[in-house]
Amino acid sequence: LLDALVLLGHLHAGDIETSLMLAIDPGLVRLERATAGPDMRLDELMPALRANGVRRVSANGVLGDPAGASGSEGERFIEAFVEDLVMAIEAWRPIDPTPPGSPSVRRSAADATT
């Protein structure tokens, strides 16, 4: 999910990062000072970023647009990121629901749901 969002232009201090911060610690966010930077895809920005750095691409350092950011959207992103992470971990290492110390036969996460 995160990779797809970055490719679509949700980069630094845009709507997603601002929403995440509003969900995690809203006291650190000053929406009244939020301004947009270039709202472009990463593949469009990357050549200029590599050649000239962020300041030449965005005077305010923002890469995206924080407009529309909200704590509820941040919560939704956090839930989606956690779900993606759990799925990646389960694919890498299936969960064994057998309590420690019990005689066990290693079962996969799929077996545990049946």
Secondary structure as a PSIPRED ss2 file (coil, helix, strand):
# PSIPRED VFORMAT (PSIPRED V4.0)

   1 L C   1.000  0.000  0.000
   2 L H   0.000  1.000  0.000
   3 D H   0.000  1.000  0.000
   4 A H   0.000  1.000  0.000
   5 L H   0.000  1.000  0.000
   6 V H   0.000  1.000  0.000
   7 L H   0.000  1.000  0.000
   8 L C   1.000  0.000  0.000
   9 G C   1.000  0.000  0.000
  10 H C   1.000  0.000  0.000
  11 L C   1.000  0.000  0.000
  12 H C   1.000  0.000  0.000
  13 A C   1.000  0.000  0.000
  14 G C   1.000  0.000  0.000
  15 D H   0.000  1.000  0.000
  16 I H   0.000  1.000  0.000
  17 E H   0.000  1.000  0.000
  18 T H   0.000  1.000  0.000
  19 S H   0.000  1.000  0.000
  20 L H   0.000  1.000  0.000
  21 M H   0.000  1.000  0.000
  22 L H   0.000  1.000  0.000
  23 A H   0.000  1.000  0.000
  24 I H   0.000  1.000  0.000
  25 D C   1.000  0.000  0.000
  26 P H   0.000  1.000  0.000
  27 G H   0.000  1.000  0.000
  28 L H   0.000  1.000  0.000
  29 V C   1.000  0.000  0.000
  30 R C   1.000  0.000  0.000
  31 L H   0.000  1.000  0.000
  32 E H   0.000  1.000  0.000
  33 R H   0.000  1.000  0.000
  34 A C   1.000  0.000  0.000
  35 T C   1.000  0.000  0.000
  36 A C   1.000  0.000  0.000
  37 G C   1.000  0.000  0.000
  38 P C   1.000  0.000  0.000
  39 D C   1.000  0.000  0.000
  40 M C   1.000  0.000  0.000
  41 R C   1.000  0.000  0.000
  42 L H   0.000  1.000  0.000
  43 D H   0.000  1.000  0.000
  44 E H   0.000  1.000  0.000
  45 L H   0.000  1.000  0.000
  46 M H   0.000  1.000  0.000
  47 P H   0.000  1.000  0.000
  48 A H   0.000  1.000  0.000
  49 L H   0.000  1.000  0.000
  50 R H   0.000  1.000  0.000
  51 A H   0.000  1.000  0.000
  52 N H   0.000  1.000  0.000
  53 G C   1.000  0.000  0.000
  54 V H   0.000  1.000  0.000
  55 R H   0.000  1.000  0.000
  56 R H   0.000  1.000  0.000
  57 V H   0.000  1.000  0.000
  58 S C   1.000  0.000  0.000
  59 A C   1.000  0.000  0.000
  60 N C   1.000  0.000  0.000
  61 G C   1.000  0.000  0.000
  62 V C   1.000  0.000  0.000
  63 L C   1.000  0.000  0.000
  64 G C   1.000  0.000  0.000
  65 D C   1.000  0.000  0.000
  66 P C   1.000  0.000  0.000
  67 A C   1.000  0.000  0.000
  68 G C   1.000  0.000  0.000
  69 A C   1.000  0.000  0.000
  70 S C   1.000  0.000  0.000
  71 G H   0.000  1.000  0.000
  72 S H   0.000  1.000  0.000
  73 E H   0.000  1.000  0.000
  74 G H   0.000  1.000  0.000
  75 E H   0.000  1.000  0.000
  76 R H   0.000  1.000  0.000
  77 F H   0.000  1.000  0.000
  78 I H   0.000  1.000  0.000
  79 E H   0.000  1.000  0.000
  80 A H   0.000  1.000  0.000
  81 F H   0.000  1.000  0.000
  82 V H   0.000  1.000  0.000
  83 E H   0.000  1.000  0.000
  84 D H   0.000  1.000  0.000
  85 L H   0.000  1.000  0.000
  86 V H   0.000  1.000  0.000
  87 M H   0.000  1.000  0.000
  88 A H   0.000  1.000  0.000
  89 I H   0.000  1.000  0.000
  90 E H   0.000  1.000  0.000
  91 A H   0.000  1.000  0.000
  92 W H   0.000  1.000  0.000
  93 R C   1.000  0.000  0.000
  94 P C   1.000  0.000  0.000
  95 I C   1.000  0.000  0.000
  96 D C   1.000  0.000  0.000
  97 P C   1.000  0.000  0.000
  98 T C   1.000  0.000  0.000
  99 P C   1.000  0.000  0.000
 100 P C   1.000  0.000  0.000
 101 G C   1.000  0.000  0.000
 102 S C   1.000  0.000  0.000
 103 P C   1.000  0.000  0.000
 104 S C   1.000  0.000  0.000
 105 V C   1.000  0.000  0.000
 106 R C   1.000  0.000  0.000
 107 R C   1.000  0.000  0.000
 108 S C   1.000  0.000  0.000
 109 A H   0.000  1.000  0.000
 110 A H   0.000  1.000  0.000
 111 D H   0.000  1.000  0.000
 112 A H   0.000  1.000  0.000
 113 T C   1.000  0.000  0.000
 114 T C   1.000  0.000  0.000
